[in-house]
């Protein structure tokens, strides 16, 4: 789905976020907080994946998936690393890593958790 707004064309992606069951409960109430990310291989933001099997590899043993709607405007694919705090320019809102398996978001209000899937 493509959305038009004052900053230009934005597309909506359905992506997966793996986490613990405890964190899933907090996310359901407060959304994903990108400032609290623990894994920063592709940047210090909220990580999502378009690939459920890939996201599963990073879930805890008794984990949970968040299935979320994520808004993406402009993606940066170069210079992605552990130490990236934010993308290099203000017009980039998302970084992409690991051959398209990881989307990293650095701002609030651009992702909406829709479903939580618990599994063991």
N, C-alpha and C positions, 0 to 999 in steps of 0.2 A: 504494500500500500504506500502511496506517495502522499505526503501532506504538504500544503503550501502555507508559508507563514512569512513574517516580516524579514526573516534572515535567509530566505531562499527555500529551495526544494529540500524536503526531508523525507526519507523513506523509513518505514516501520519494518523491523525485523522481529521474528519470533526466535528467541535465543534461550539457552539453558545456563543456569548459574548453579554450581554444586556447592553445598555447604553442609554443616551439621544440622541435626534436628533442632538443637537449641537455637542456633542462629536463624533457622527458617521461621521459627515462631516470632522472633524479633523483626525479621524482614517483613512478615505478614502485617505487623503492626506499624512499622516505621519505614519500610522500603529498604533497599540496599544502600548502605552508607559507604561510598567509595573511599572515604578517608580512613576507614578501619581495615582496609585490605591487608591480608597477611602475606600473600604471595605476589611478588612484584616482578616476575620474570619479563613481562611485556609492558611494564609501566605501573605506576602507583595509582591504580584506579579500580573500579569494579569490573571484574572479568566475566564475560559471557562467552558461550560457544554456540555455533549453529549446529553442532554435532553432539547428539546426546551420548554416544559411546565415548567420545573424547572427554566430555564433562564428567562422565561416570568415573573415569580413571582418577580424577582428582577429588572425588567425594570421600568422605570418611566411611568407615565400615558400616555403621548404621546411619547412613547419610540421608540427604534430601536433595531433590532438584527443585529449583525455582524455574518455572516456565514464565518468561517475561516478554513483554512487548518493549522493544528498545528503539529509540529514534536515532537515526544515523544521518548526518548531513555530509560531512567531508572526512575522509579517512586518510591517515598517514601510515605508510607501510615501510618507511625507511628510518633508521636511527632508533629503532625500538630496543630497549634494554632494561636491565634491572633498575638502573638509577633514574629512569625517566619519570620526572615528577608530573609534568604536563607536556602536551604536544608543543612543537617548536613555534607554531604561529597561532594566533587567536582564532583563525577561521577553521581550524581543525578541531573536531569534537570527539574523534574516535581514533584509536590506533588499532592496527591489525597485526597479529603475530602468528607464528607457527603455521605458516602456509594457509592462513585463513581460518584456523580453528579457534582463535582467541580474539575477541573484540574487547577492547578496554575503553571504558567511559570515565571521564574526569569531572563530571558535573552532576548536579542534582536535577531531578524532574525530567530526565530523558529516558527513564526506564520505569516500567510498571509491572510488578509481580502479579501474575494472574492466577497461577496454580502452584501448589506445593505438592510434590510427590515424595512420600516417605517410603523407604525400602530398607530391607536388611538382608 
